Amino acid sequence: MTGRGEGGFTLVELLVALAIFAILSALAYGGLRGVLANHEAVREEAEELEQLQTAFLLMERDIQQAVPRPVRDELGDPVTAFRTPPERQRAVAFTRTGYANPAGERRSHLQRVGYGVRDGELVRYAWPQLDRVQGMEPVVMPLLGEVEGITFRFMDEQGEWRPQWPPPGQGAEAAALPRGVELELRRRGEEGTVWRRVWEVPADG
């Protein structure tokens, strides 16, 4: 009587086992690849959300420290403390207090800052001094990429929202701060999604 050796496998059994192993390996690899892809997508979304939150927190800090201190432009003309500049690359500019001075330099605790979109990025502008001189350029800090556009609105003393600040008829020296600032931010690739924030401007500046 002839039979296979103890513990042995026929060629057909080995081929079947290898085929099953190959199928299970392919399924496992596909599942692992899907998990890794999902993990990467979640990580990128978390990083973008963190950048968005950081940008909003910085804007909130600046806006809530706004003060009614007008400045002078390069030609010496008065500029309102809080305004929507005519330059396309900047959406809002204002004077804020709380300018940190860890080195103890002899300078003001006030700072002129602004926010806008440049080359698809939300950026923060900070000028080295309040009253500008010819050739003065701001320090530009990129905050968030893939930005399609931003829109600001400003609440006046009567609680009405205005598309620009100061409202028509207010001079540079007399213009008060808005009571509130609303921001709408649109990002590329997020069709139909508008990020909206509203911040109060302290009445005492």
Secondary structure as a PSIPRED ss2 file (coil, helix, strand):
# PSIPRED VFORMAT (PSIPRED V4.0)

   1 M C   1.000  0.000  0.000
   2 T C   1.000  0.000  0.000
   3 G C   1.000  0.000  0.000
   4 R C   1.000  0.000  0.000
   5 G C   1.000  0.000  0.000
   6 E C   1.000  0.000  0.000
   7 G C   1.000  0.000  0.000
   8 G C   1.000  0.000  0.000
   9 F C   1.000  0.000  0.000
  10 T C   1.000  0.000  0.000
  11 L H   0.000  1.000  0.000
  12 V H   0.000  1.000  0.000
  13 E H   0.000  1.000  0.000
  14 L H   0.000  1.000  0.000
  15 L H   0.000  1.000  0.000
  16 V H   0.000  1.000  0.000
  17 A H   0.000  1.000  0.000
  18 L H   0.000  1.000  0.000
  19 A H   0.000  1.000  0.000
  20 I H   0.000  1.000  0.000
  21 F H   0.000  1.000  0.000
  22 A H   0.000  1.000  0.000
  23 I H   0.000  1.000  0.000
  24 L H   0.000  1.000  0.000
  25 S H   0.000  1.000  0.000
  26 A H   0.000  1.000  0.000
  27 L H   0.000  1.000  0.000
  28 A H   0.000  1.000  0.000
  29 Y H   0.000  1.000  0.000
  30 G H   0.000  1.000  0.000
  31 G H   0.000  1.000  0.000
  32 L H   0.000  1.000  0.000
  33 R H   0.000  1.000  0.000
  34 G H   0.000  1.000  0.000
  35 V H   0.000  1.000  0.000
  36 L H   0.000  1.000  0.000
  37 A H   0.000  1.000  0.000
  38 N H   0.000  1.000  0.000
  39 H H   0.000  1.000  0.000
  40 E H   0.000  1.000  0.000
  41 A H   0.000  1.000  0.000
  42 V H   0.000  1.000  0.000
  43 R H   0.000  1.000  0.000
  44 E H   0.000  1.000  0.000
  45 E H   0.000  1.000  0.000
  46 A H   0.000  1.000  0.000
  47 E H   0.000  1.000  0.000
  48 E H   0.000  1.000  0.000
  49 L H   0.000  1.000  0.000
  50 E H   0.000  1.000  0.000
  51 Q H   0.000  1.000  0.000
  52 L H   0.000  1.000  0.000
  53 Q H   0.000  1.000  0.000
  54 T H   0.000  1.000  0.000
  55 A H   0.000  1.000  0.000
  56 F H   0.000  1.000  0.000
  57 L H   0.000  1.000  0.000
  58 L H   0.000  1.000  0.000
  59 M H   0.000  1.000  0.000
  60 E H   0.000  1.000  0.000
  61 R H   0.000  1.000  0.000
  62 D H   0.000  1.000  0.000
  63 I H   0.000  1.000  0.000
  64 Q C   1.000  0.000  0.000
  65 Q C   1.000  0.000  0.000
  66 A E   0.000  0.000  1.000
  67 V C   1.000  0.000  0.000
  68 P C   1.000  0.000  0.000
  69 R C   1.000  0.000  0.000
  70 P C   1.000  0.000  0.000
  71 V E   0.000  0.000  1.000
  72 R E   0.000  0.000  1.000
  73 D C   1.000  0.000  0.000
  74 E C   1.000  0.000  0.000
  75 L C   1.000  0.000  0.000
  76 G C   1.000  0.000  0.000
  77 D C   1.000  0.000  0.000
  78 P E   0.000  0.000  1.000
  79 V E   0.000  0.000  1.000
  80 T C   1.000  0.000  0.000
  81 A C   1.000  0.000  0.000
  82 F E   0.000  0.000  1.000
  83 R E   0.000  0.000  1.000
  84 T C   1.000  0.000  0.000
  85 P C   1.000  0.000  0.000
  86 P C   1.000  0.000  0.000
  87 E C   1.000  0.000  0.000
  88 R C   1.000  0.000  0.000
  89 Q C   1.000  0.000  0.000
  90 R C   1.000  0.000  0.000
  91 A C   1.000  0.000  0.000
  92 V E   0.000  0.000  1.000
  93 A E   0.000  0.000  1.000
  94 F E   0.000  0.000  1.000
  95 T E   0.000  0.000  1.000
  96 R E   0.000  0.000  1.000
  97 T C   1.000  0.000  0.000
  98 G C   1.000  0.000  0.000
  99 Y C   1.000  0.000  0.000
 100 A C   1.000  0.000  0.000
 101 N C   1.000  0.000  0.000
 102 P C   1.000  0.000  0.000
 103 A C   1.000  0.000  0.000
 104 G C   1.000  0.000  0.000
 105 E C   1.000  0.000  0.000
 106 R C   1.000  0.000  0.000
 107 R C   1.000  0.000  0.000
 108 S C   1.000  0.000  0.000
 109 H C   1.000  0.000  0.000
 110 L C   1.000  0.000  0.000
 111 Q E   0.000  0.000  1.000
 112 R E   0.000  0.000  1.000
 113 V E   0.000  0.000  1.000
 114 G E   0.000  0.000  1.000
 115 Y E   0.000  0.000  1.000
 116 G E   0.000  0.000  1.000
 117 V E   0.000  0.000  1.000
 118 R E   0.000  0.000  1.000
 119 D C   1.000  0.000  0.000
 120 G C   1.000  0.000  0.000
 121 E E   0.000  0.000  1.000
 122 L E   0.000  0.000  1.000
 123 V E   0.000  0.000  1.000
 124 R E   0.000  0.000  1.000
 125 Y E   0.000  0.000  1.000
 126 A E   0.000  0.000  1.000
 127 W C   1.000  0.000  0.000
 128 P C   1.000  0.000  0.000
 129 Q C   1.000  0.000  0.000
 130 L C   1.000  0.000  0.000
 131 D C   1.000  0.000  0.000
 132 R C   1.000  0.000  0.000
 133 V C   1.000  0.000  0.000
 134 Q C   1.000  0.000  0.000
 135 G C   1.000  0.000  0.000
 136 M C   1.000  0.000  0.000
 137 E C   1.000  0.000  0.000
 138 P C   1.000  0.000  0.000
 139 V E   0.000  0.000  1.000
 140 V E   0.000  0.000  1.000
 141 M E   0.000  0.000  1.000
 142 P E   0.000  0.000  1.000
 143 L E   0.000  0.000  1.000
 144 L E   0.000  0.000  1.000
 145 G C   1.000  0.000  0.000
 146 E C   1.000  0.000  0.000
 147 V E   0.000  0.000  1.000
 148 E E   0.000  0.000  1.000
 149 G E   0.000  0.000  1.000
 150 I E   0.000  0.000  1.000
 151 T E   0.000  0.000  1.000
 152 F E   0.000  0.000  1.000
 153 R E   0.000  0.000  1.000
 154 F E   0.000  0.000  1.000
 155 M E   0.000  0.000  1.000
 156 D C   1.000  0.000  0.000
 157 E C   1.000  0.000  0.000
 158 Q C   1.000  0.000  0.000
 159 G C   1.000  0.000  0.000
 160 E C   1.000  0.000  0.000
 161 W E   0.000  0.000  1.000
 162 R E   0.000  0.000  1.000
 163 P C   1.000  0.000  0.000
 164 Q C   1.000  0.000  0.000
 165 W C   1.000  0.000  0.000
 166 P C   1.000  0.000  0.000
 167 P C   1.000  0.000  0.000
 168 P C   1.000  0.000  0.000
 169 G C   1.000  0.000  0.000
 170 Q C   1.000  0.000  0.000
 171 G C   1.000  0.000  0.000
 172 A C   1.000  0.000  0.000
 173 E C   1.000  0.000  0.000
 174 A C   1.000  0.000  0.000
 175 A C   1.000  0.000  0.000
 176 A C   1.000  0.000  0.000
 177 L C   1.000  0.000  0.000
 178 P C   1.000  0.000  0.000
 179 R C   1.000  0.000  0.000
 180 G E   0.000  0.000  1.000
 181 V E   0.000  0.000  1.000
 182 E E   0.000  0.000  1.000
 183 L E   0.000  0.000  1.000
 184 E E   0.000  0.000  1.000
 185 L E   0.000  0.000  1.000
 186 R E   0.000  0.000  1.000
 187 R E   0.000  0.000  1.000
 188 R C   1.000  0.000  0.000
 189 G C   1.000  0.000  0.000
 190 E C   1.000  0.000  0.000
 191 E C   1.000  0.000  0.000
 192 G C   1.000  0.000  0.000
 193 T C   1.000  0.000  0.000
 194 V E   0.000  0.000  1.000
 195 W E   0.000  0.000  1.000
 196 R E   0.000  0.000  1.000
 197 R E   0.000  0.000  1.000
 198 V E   0.000  0.000  1.000
 199 W E   0.000  0.000  1.000
 200 E E   0.000  0.000  1.000
 201 V C   1.000  0.000  0.000
 202 P C   1.000  0.000  0.000
 203 A C   1.000  0.000  0.000
 204 D C   1.000  0.000  0.000
 205 G C   1.000  0.000  0.000
